[in-house]
Amino acid sequence: MIEQFFSQNQWIILLLVVWVLPWKGVALWKAAQLKDKWWFIALLVLNTLAILEILYIFIFSKRKNWFQKLKLPFVNK
């Protein structure tokens, strides 16, 4: 039944790919630049229709930069 739906509506798959691919690319790029190994692996492996990628870009990657600006000895090693 679901195979029949997607075979008749292939534009949905194309739309999902066009939506997810840029978000995944930006999130992976940010994770690599910030050396977030575990985030990089999670973003690469998990497919959450760009929800996890958007959260990483706008929330989690900013949090690390904010901690680094504090110049706390136990955070900035």
N, C-alpha and C positions, 0 to 999 in steps of 0.2 A: 504494500500500500504506500509506504513512504518513498520507496524507490520509484513508483509510478508518479507520485507527486513531483519529485525532483526531476525526473526525466521529462515531464511535461512543462516544468517551470525552471528551465536551466538558467534563466536570467537571475533567479534568486541566488544561486551559487556564485555567479559572476559578481553580483552586487555585494555579497558577503566577502569575497576575496578583495574587491576594490576597497571595501571599508577596513578590513583587518590588516592588510599588507602595509600600508603607510604607518599605522599606529605601531605595529610590531617592529618595523624597521627603526623608527625613532626611539622606541623604548629600548631595544637592543643596543643601539648606538650609545644612548645615555648610560646604560648599565656598563657597557664596555669602557667608556671614558672614565666613569667613577670607580672602576674596578670592583663592581658589585658582582662577584662571581656567582653567588647563589641566586641573585635576582636574574642574572643573564640566563642561567640554566632553566629557571622556572618560566621565564618569558619565552624561551625557545621551545620548551617541551609542552607547556600547557596552552590549550586553545580555549580562550574564554570570550571569543567574539570581541576582542579588544578591550574588555572591561579591565582586566589586570594591567594591560599596557597603559591605558589612560590613567589609572590610579598611580602607577609607578612614575609616569612622566610628571604629573601635576602635584603629587603628594610625597611619595617616598624618596624620589631623587632630590627634592628640595630639602627634605629633612636632614639629609646627610650634609649638604652644604651649610645649613644653618648651624649644625653642631660643630663643623669645622671653624666657623667664624667666631665661636665662643672662646676658642683658644684654651680649652681646658686640658690639663696635662693627661688625664686618663682617657680622653677622647681622641686627641691628636697625637697618635704615636707614630 
